[in-house]
Amino acid sequence: MISFRLLGFATAVLATPAYAGSLSDQQFQAISEEVFRPVIEEFDIPGIAIGVTLNGQQYYFTDGMADRDASVPVDKETIFELGSNSKLFNVTLAALAEQKDLLSLHDPVSKQLPELSDSAFDQITLYDLAAHATGGLPLQVPDDITDNQSLMAYLAKWRPEGDTKSLRSYSNVSIGLLGLIVGDKFGGSYEEALQSELLPGLGLTNTYVTVPVAEMGHYAFGYSRTDNRPIRVSPGMLDSEAYGIKSSVTDMTRLLDAHLGNIPLNEDMTAALARTRVSEFDTAHFAQAMIWEGYPWPVEAAQLEAGNSADMAMKPQPMTHHEERALEGAVFLNKTGATNGFGSYVAMVPSEKIGVVVLANRNYPNPVRAAATLTLITKILDQAGR
């Protein structure tokens, strides 16, 4: 059993860190170079941007090319595809809708989508969609589903493989369905709700589903692992909701600052962010919250590697249901994301007031991202005099 302290939704985030030292930018650059240079070289990563917030102070490391053919270097404003880290925005928007009394995350899905009445979605809640607690929804939308009508017809007939509270299935379908519901509750599409309700409230000015024409010069190319050609994400069903957001290292670091309580936000937004860090499920390796995955801090490297293994994303996994538990204080929270040409990783430790985002225009293995980031965090805290 994974053990965490039971805390209020937003209390321990503001706790005083366990160290009082500081970190110079020169020290940060040296640590980032030491930790990530071998990763860059082993996986031929064209460009990378690392953002760290430590006790409210931001640091950035950038290296390589956003566009190799045009010799455009990566900088702090380079826009990367987030892949499944887009899901963090989805669940925050859902939690914000709950704060605004537009829905309850404990509502069954069929309450919000009557066309799914008398189906498995009478038992699956909106929170369950955010926690992959569906009992076997597939990772991807089936190829023959091309519109919402055919999606609803498919879901109405779908049946779980097992107890929905006991089987975790990492799924773009479940989180995509949540995004469709939430967009509708805000009176439009998911992308419209994101742009009007969430991004301005977080102060994110360089984050998009559809990159504006004026910003395309900052939009990096990803590079295929198979033939090294420049690529960007292709359109698909539920792409906006599940994996379609693009952002910069500065915006993503600000998102972590928001979670860590380092920037002023309105009450609804603060509560919504905290709500996403509430877990109702445990897997063999981590506590599953709303997309966030939580490990006790300090975390063992082997446990983090297992939790970020391909099996956790590609195969249904057993999990246990428990009462709501806020993942705050001494906890390592993380999430991976990827498209064919990009790889992203975010992590934070509230008790240490540290958060890290790593954006790259190469999809490289999740366990490598997690291990390197854990090393980075450990070295930074050691340098800062933890």
For each residue, the residues with C-beta under 8 A, 3 or more apart:
1: 282 320
2: 282 286 287 294 295 296
3: 296
4: 279 287 294 296 325 327 329 331
5: 12 328 329 330
6: 325 326
7: 11 12 326 328 329
8: 11 12 326 328
9: 271 274 275 277 278 326
10: 13 14 261 270 271 274 328
11: 7 8 14 15 328
12: 5 7 8 15 326 328 329 350 351
13: 10 259 260 261 274 328 350
14: 10 11 261
15: 11 12 329 350 351
16:
17: 20 55 351 352 353 354
18: 351 352 386
19: 352 381 384 385 386
20: 17 385
21: 383 384 385 386
22: 55 57 384
23: 27 28 54 57 59 380 383 384
24: 27 28
25: 28 29 59
26: 29 30
27: 23 24 30 31 383
28: 23 24 25 31 32 52 59 61 380
29: 25 26 32 33 61
30: 26 27 33 34
31: 27 28 34 35 376 379 380 383
32: 28 29 35 36 50 61 376
33: 29 30 36 37 61
34: 30 31 37 379
35: 31 32 38 39 372 375 376 379
36: 32 33 39 40 48 50 61 63 358 372 376
37: 33 34 40 41
38: 35 41 42
39: 35 36 42 43 45 364 368 372
40: 36 37 43 44 45 48 63 64
41: 37 38 44
42: 38 39
43: 39 40 362 364 365 368
44: 40 41 228 362
45: 39 40 48 64 360 361 362 364
46: 64 65 66 68 223 360 361 362
47: 62 63 64 65 66 73 74 78 220 360 361
48: 36 40 45 61 62 63 64 74 358 359 360 361
49: 60 61 62 74 75 76 78 80 248 249 358 359 360
50: 32 36 60 61 62 249 356 357 358 359 376
51: 58 59 60 249 250 252 253 256 356 357
52: 28 58 59 60 253 354 355 356 357 376 380
53: 56 57 58 59 253 256 257 260 262 353 354 355
54: 23 57 59 353 354 380 384
55: 17 22 353 354 384
56: 53 257 260 262 353
57: 22 23 53 54
58: 51 52 53 250 253 257
59: 23 25 28 51 52 53 54
60: 49 50 51 52 76 249 250 253
61: 28 29 32 33 36 48 49 50
62: 47 48 49 50 73 74 75 76 78 249
63: 36 40 47 48 74
64: 40 45 46 47 48 73 74
65: 46 47 68 71 72 73 74
66: 46 47 72 73 74 75 78 218 219 220 221 361
67: 70 71 72 220 221 230
68: 46 65 71 221 223 230
69: 221 230
70: 67
71: 65 67 68
72: 65 66 67 217 220
73: 47 62 64 65 66
74: 47 48 49 62 63 64 65 66 78 220 361
75: 49 62 66 78
76: 49 60 62 248 249 250
77: 206 218 248 250
78: 47 49 62 66 74 75 218 220 248 249 359
79: 206 208 211 215 218 219 220 246 247 248
80: 49 220 246 247 248 249 342 344 359 360 361
81: 222 232 233 245 246 339 341 342 344
82: 85 86 243 245 246 247 252 337 342 344 359
83: 86 243 336 337 338 339 342 343 344 363
84: 87 172 242 243 335 336 337 338
85: 82 88 245 252 335 336 337 344 345 346
86: 82 83 89 90 240 241 242 243 244 245 337
87: 84 90 91 175 242 243 291 335 337
88: 85 91 92 255 276 291 292 335 346
89: 86 92 93 194 198 207 245
90: 86 87 93 94 130 175 178 179 182 190 241 242 291
91: 87 88 94 95 130 175 178 276 290 291
92: 88 89 95 96 198 272 273 276
93: 89 90 96 97 179 182 186 190 193 194 197 198
94: 90 91 97 98 103 105 126 130 178 179 181 182 290
95: 91 92 98 99 105 271 272 273 275 276 290
96: 92 93 99 100 197 198 201 268 269 272
97: 93 94 100 102 103 182 185 186
98: 94 95 101 102 103 104 105 272 275
99: 95 96 268 271 272 275
100: 96 97 268
101: 98
102: 97 98 185 186
103: 94 97 98 107 112 126 181 182 185
104: 98 107 126
105: 94 95 98 125 126 127 130 275
106: 125 126 127
107: 103 104 111 112 125 126
108: 111 121 122 123 124 125
109: 112 113 116 121 124 125 126 128 129 177 181
110: 113 114 116 117 118 119 121 122
111: 107 108 114
112: 103 107 109 126 181 184 185
113: 109 110 116 121 152 177 181
114: 110 111 117
115: 152 156
116: 109 110 113 119 121 122 152 155 156
117: 110 114 122
118: 110 122
119: 110 116 122 155 156 157 158
120: 123 124 134 135 158 159 160 164
121: 108 109 110 113 116 124 155
122: 108 110 116 117 118 119
123: 108 120 164
124: 108 109 120 121 128 129 133 134 135 164
125: 105 106 107 108 109 128 129
126: 94 103 104 105 106 107 109 112 129 130 178 181
127: 105 106 130 131 133 280 290
128: 109 124 125 131 133 134 164 165 174
129: 109 124 125 126 133 134 174 175 177 178
130: 90 91 94 105 126 127 174 175 178 276 290 291
131: 127 128 168 279 280 281 288 289 290 291
132: 137 168 169 170 171 174 175 288
133: 124 127 128 129 164 165 167 168 280 281 288 319 321
134: 120 124 128 129 137 160 164 167 169 171 174
135: 120 124 160 161 162 163 164 166 167 169 316
136: 160 161 162 167 169 316
137: 132 134 158 169 171 173 174
138: 141 142 169 171 173
139: 169 170 171 172 173 313 314
140: 172 173
141: 138 145 151 172 173 176 236 237 238
142: 138 145 154
143:
144: 150
145: 141 142 150 151 154 237
146: 150 237
147: 150 151 237
148: 151 152 180
149: 152 153
150: 144 145 146 147 153 154
151: 141 145 147 148 154 155 237 238
152: 113 115 116 148 149 155 156
153: 149 150 156 157
154: 142 145 150 151 157 158
155: 116 119 121 151 152 158 173 177
156: 115 116 119 152 153
157: 119 153 154
158: 119 120 137 154 155
159: 120
160: 120 134 135 136 163 164 167
161: 135 136 167 169 316
162: 135 136 166 167 316
163: 135 160 166 167
164: 120 123 124 128 133 134 135 160 167
165: 128 133 281 321
166: 135 162 163 318 319 320 321
167: 133 134 135 136 160 161 162 163 164 316 317 318 319
168: 131 132 133 281 283 288 316 317 318 319
169: 132 134 135 136 137 138 139 161 174 316 317
170: 132 139 312 313 314
171: 132 134 137 138 139 174 175
172: 84 139 140 141 175 176 238 242 243
173: 137 138 139 140 141 155 176 177 238
174: 128 129 130 132 134 137 169 171 177 178
175: 87 90 91 129 130 132 171 172 178 179 238 241 242 291
176: 141 172 173 179 180 237 238 241 242
177: 109 113 129 155 173 174 180 181 238
178: 90 91 94 126 129 130 174 175 181 182 241
179: 90 93 94 175 176 182 183 190 238 240 241 242
180: 148 176 177 183 184 190 238 241
181: 94 103 109 112 113 126 177 178 184 185
182: 90 93 94 97 103 178 179 185 186 190 193
183: 179 180 186 188 189 190 191 192 193 241
184: 112 180 181 187 188
185: 97 102 103 112 181 182
186: 93 97 102 182 183 192 193 196 197
187: 184 193
188: 183 184 192 193 196
189: 183 192 193 240
190: 90 93 179 180 182 183 193 194 240 241
191: 183 194 195 209 210 240
192: 183 186 188 189 195 196
193: 93 182 183 186 187 188 189 190 196 197 198
194: 89 93 190 191 197 198 199 209 240 245
195: 191 192 198 199 200 209
196: 186 188 192 193 200
197: 93 96 186 193 194 200 201
198: 89 92 93 96 193 194 195 201 202
199: 194 195 202 204 205 207
200: 195 196 197 203 204
201: 96 197 198 265 266 268 269
202: 198 199 254 255 258 265 269
203: 200 254 258 263
204: 199 200 207 247 251 254 255
205: 199 251
206: 77 79 215 218 247 248 250 251
207: 89 199 204 245 246 247 248 251 252
208: 79 211 212 215 245 246 247
209: 191 194 195 240 244 245 246
210: 191
211: 79 208 215 216 219 246
212: 208 215 216
213: 216
214:
215: 79 206 208 211 212 218 219
216: 211 212 213 219
217: 72
218: 66 77 78 79 206 215 248
219: 66 79 211 215 216 232 246
220: 47 66 67 72 74 78 79 80 342 361
221: 66 67 68 69 230 231 232 341 361
222: 81 230 231 232 233 339 340 341 342 361 362 363
223: 46 68 228 229 230 231 341 361 362
224: 227 228 229 230 231 340 341
225: 228 340 362 363 364
226:
227: 224
228: 44 223 224 225
229: 223 224
230: 67 68 69 221 222 223 224 341
231: 221 222 223 224 340 341
232: 81 219 221 222 339 341
233: 81 222 239 243 244 339 340 341 342
234:
235: 239
236: 141 239
237: 141 145 146 147 151 176
238: 141 151 172 173 175 176 177 179 180 241 242
239: 233 235 236 242 243 244
240: 86 179 189 190 191 194 209 244 245
241: 86 90 175 176 178 179 180 183 190 238 244
242: 84 86 87 90 172 175 176 179 238 239
243: 82 83 84 86 87 172 233 239 337 339
244: 86 209 233 239 240 241
245: 81 82 85 86 89 194 207 208 209 240
246: 79 80 81 82 207 208 209 211 219
247: 79 80 82 204 206 207 208 251 252 359
248: 49 76 77 78 79 80 206 207 218 251 252 359
249: 49 50 51 60 62 76 78 80 252 253 357 359
250: 51 58 60 76 77 206 253 254
251: 204 205 206 207 247 248 254 255
252: 51 82 85 207 247 248 249 255 256 344 346 357 359
253: 51 52 53 58 60 249 250 256 257 355 357
254: 202 203 204 250 251 257 258 263
255: 88 202 204 251 252 258 259 346 357
256: 51 53 252 253 259 260 346 348 355 356 357
257: 53 56 58 253 254 260 262 263 355
258: 202 203 254 255 261 262 263 265 269 273
259: 13 255 256 273 277 348 350 355
260: 13 53 56 256 257 348 350 353 355
261: 10 13 14 258 270
262: 53 56 257 258 353
263: 203 254 257 258
264:
265: 201 202 258 269 270 273
266: 201 269 270
267: 270 271
268: 96 99 100 201 271 272
269: 96 201 202 258 265 266 272 273
270: 10 261 265 266 267 273 274
271: 9 10 95 99 267 268 274 275
272: 92 95 96 98 99 268 269 275 276
273: 92 95 258 259 265 269 270 276 277
274: 9 10 13 270 271 277 278 326
275: 9 95 98 99 105 271 272 278 290
276: 88 91 92 95 130 272 273 289 290 291 292
277: 9 259 273 274 289 290 292 294 326 327 328 333
278: 9 274 275 289 290 324 325 326 327
279: 4 131 282 287 288 289 294 322 324 325 326 327
280: 127 131 133 288 321 322 323 324 325
281: 131 133 165 168 287 288 319 320 321 322
282: 1 2 279 286 287 288 319 320 322
283: 168 286 287 288 307 312 317 318 319
284: 306 317 318 319
285: 295 303 306 307 312
286: 2 282 283 293 294 295 303 307
287: 2 4 279 281 282 283 293 294 295 325 327 331
288: 131 132 133 168 279 280 281 282 283 293 294 319
289: 131 276 277 278 279 292 293 294 327 333
290: 91 94 95 127 130 131 275 276 277 278
291: 87 88 90 91 130 131 175 276 335
292: 88 276 277 289 327 333 334 335
293: 286 287 288 289 307 333 334 335
294: 2 4 277 279 286 287 288 289 327 331 332 333
295: 2 285 286 287 299 303 304 307 331 332 333 334
296: 2 3 4 299 330 331 332
297: 330 331 332 349 351 352
298: 332
299: 295 296 303 304 332 374
300: 303 304
301: 304 305 371 374
302: 305 306
303: 285 286 295 299 300 306 307
304: 295 299 300 301 307 308 332 334 367 370 371 374
305: 301 302 308 309 367 370 371
306: 284 285 302 303 309 312
307: 283 285 286 293 295 303 304 312 370
308: 304 305 312 334 336 366 367 369 370
309: 305 306 312 366 367
310: 313 314 366
311: 314 315 317
312: 170 283 285 306 307 308 309 315 317
313: 139 170 310 366
314: 139 170 310 311
315: 311 312
316: 135 136 161 162 167 168 169
317: 167 168 169 283 284 311 312
318: 166 167 168 283 284
319: 133 166 167 168 281 282 283 284 288
320: 1 166 281 282
321: 133 165 166 280 281
322: 279 280 281 282 325
323: 280
324: 278 279 280
325: 4 6 278 279 280 287 322
326: 6 7 8 9 12 274 277 278 279
327: 4 277 278 279 287 289 292 294 331 333
328: 5 7 8 10 11 12 13 277 331 350
329: 4 5 7 12 15 350 351
330: 5 296 297 349 350 351
331: 4 287 294 295 296 297 327 328 349 350 351
332: 294 295 296 297 298 299 304 347 348 349 374
333: 277 289 292 293 294 295 327 347 348 349 350
334: 292 293 295 304 308 345 346 347 348 370 373
335: 84 85 87 88 291 292 293 345 346 347
336: 83 84 85 308 343 344 345 366 369 370
337: 82 83 84 85 86 87 243 342 343 344 345
338: 83 84 342 343 344 363 366
339: 81 83 222 232 233 243 342 363
340: 222 224 225 231 233 363
341: 81 221 222 223 224 230 231 232 233 361 362 363
342: 80 81 82 83 220 222 233 337 338 339 359 360 361 362 363
343: 83 336 337 338 360 362 363 364 366 369
344: 80 81 82 83 85 252 336 337 338 357 358 359 360
345: 85 334 335 336 337 356 357 358 366 369 370 373
346: 85 88 252 255 256 334 335 355 356 357 358
347: 332 333 334 335 355 356 370 373 374 377
348: 256 259 260 332 333 334 354 355 356
349: 297 330 331 332 333 352 353 354 355 377
350: 12 13 15 259 260 328 329 330 331 333 353
351: 12 15 17 18 297 329 330 331
352: 17 18 19 297 349 377 381 386
353: 17 53 54 55 56 260 262 349 350
354: 17 52 53 54 55 348 349 377 380 381
355: 52 53 253 256 257 259 260 346 347 348 349
356: 50 51 52 256 345 346 347 348 373 376 377
357: 50 51 52 249 252 253 255 256 344 345 346
358: 36 48 49 50 344 345 346 369 372 373
359: 48 49 50 78 80 82 247 248 249 252 342 344
360: 45 46 47 48 49 80 342 343 344 364
361: 45 46 47 48 66 74 80 220 221 222 223 341 342
362: 43 44 45 46 222 223 225 341 342 343
363: 83 222 225 338 339 340 341 342 343
364: 39 43 45 225 343 360 368 369
365: 43 368 369
366: 308 309 310 313 336 338 343 345 369 370
367: 304 305 308 309 370 371
368: 39 43 364 365 371 372
369: 308 336 343 345 358 364 365 366 372 373
370: 304 305 307 308 334 336 345 347 366 367 373 374
371: 301 304 305 367 368 374 375
372: 35 36 39 358 368 369 375 376
373: 334 345 347 356 358 369 370 376 377
374: 299 301 304 332 347 370 371 377 378
375: 35 371 372 378 379
376: 31 32 35 36 50 52 356 372 373 379 380
377: 347 349 352 354 356 373 374 380 381
378: 374 375 381 382
379: 31 34 35 375 376 382 383
380: 23 28 31 52 54 354 376 377 383 384
381: 19 352 354 377 378 384 386
382: 378 379 385 386
383: 21 23 27 31 379 380
384: 19 21 22 23 54 55 380 381
385: 19 20 21 382
386: 18 19 21 352 381 382
